Amino acid sequence: MNIQPPKIDDRSYDDIVKETTDLVGKYTDWKPRDDGQPDAGLALIRIFSKLAHLVSDRLNKVADKTYLAFVDFI
C-alpha cells in the first residue's frame, strides 16, 4: 500500500499571483495598468509569488522526507 503524505500547499505560481493581485486590489488603491504593461506593484506581486511558491514546494518535499524517515524508523 502506497500512502502519499498530504501536500501543504498545492497552488501553482499563477494561482498565487492571481490570488495576491485580487487581495491587493481589494485592500489597497493599487490597480494594474490599463495597457497591461507591468509596473512596480505587479513586479512586487510576482516576486512575492515566486518566493511563496518556492517555500511551499520545499515544505511539500519535507513531508515526503519526514514520511520516509518515519517508515524507515518503523
C-alpha positions as CSV (number, residue, x, y, z in Angstrom):
1,M,0.0,0.0,0.0
2,N,1.5,3.3,-1.1
3,I,0.3,6.2,1.1
4,Q,1.2,9.7,0.0
5,P,1.6,12.4,2.6
6,P,-0.7,15.4,2.1
7,K,0.5,18.4,0.3
8,I,0.9,21.5,2.5
9,D,0.1,23.9,-0.4
10,D,-0.7,22.8,-3.9
11,R,-1.2,26.1,-5.5
12,S,0.8,27.0,-8.6
13,Y,2.7,30.2,-9.2
14,D,-0.1,31.6,-11.4
15,D,-2.7,30.8,-8.7
16,I,-0.6,32.7,-6.1
17,V,-0.2,35.7,-8.5
18,K,-3.9,35.8,-9.2
19,E,-4.9,35.5,-5.5
20,T,-2.4,38.1,-4.4
21,T,-3.4,40.5,-7.1
22,D,-7.1,40.1,-6.1
23,L,-6.2,40.7,-2.4
24,V,-4.1,43.7,-3.2
25,G,-6.9,45.2,-5.3
26,K,-9.4,44.5,-2.6
27,Y,-7.4,46.1,0.3
28,T,-5.5,48.9,-1.4
29,D,-5.9,51.5,-4.1
30,W,-3.5,49.8,-6.4
31,K,-4.8,48.7,-9.8
32,P,-3.0,47.1,-12.7
33,R,-2.2,49.4,-15.6
34,D,-4.9,49.8,-18.2
35,D,-2.5,49.0,-21.1
36,G,-1.4,45.7,-19.5
37,Q,2.2,46.7,-19.0
38,P,3.9,45.6,-15.8
39,D,4.6,48.2,-13.1
40,A,6.3,48.2,-9.7
41,G,3.3,46.8,-7.9
42,L,3.0,43.9,-10.3
43,A,6.7,43.3,-10.1
44,L,6.4,43.0,-6.3
45,I,3.5,40.7,-6.5
46,R,5.4,38.4,-8.9
47,I,8.5,38.4,-6.7
48,F,6.3,37.6,-3.6
49,S,4.5,34.8,-5.5
50,K,7.8,33.3,-6.7
51,L,9.2,33.2,-3.2
52,A,5.9,31.8,-1.8
53,H,5.8,29.1,-4.4
54,L,9.4,28.1,-3.7
55,V,8.7,27.9,0.0
56,S,5.6,25.8,-0.5
57,D,7.4,23.4,-2.8
58,R,10.2,22.9,-0.3
59,L,7.6,22.3,2.5
60,N,5.9,19.8,0.4
61,K,9.2,17.9,-0.1
62,V,9.8,18.0,3.7
63,A,6.6,16.0,4.1
64,D,8.0,13.2,1.8
65,K,11.3,13.1,3.7
66,T,9.5,13.0,7.0
67,Y,7.2,10.2,5.8
68,L,10.2,8.2,4.5
69,A,12.1,8.7,7.8
70,F,9.0,7.5,9.7
71,V,8.7,4.4,7.6
72,D,12.4,3.7,7.9
73,F,12.2,4.1,11.7
74,I,9.3,1.6,11.9
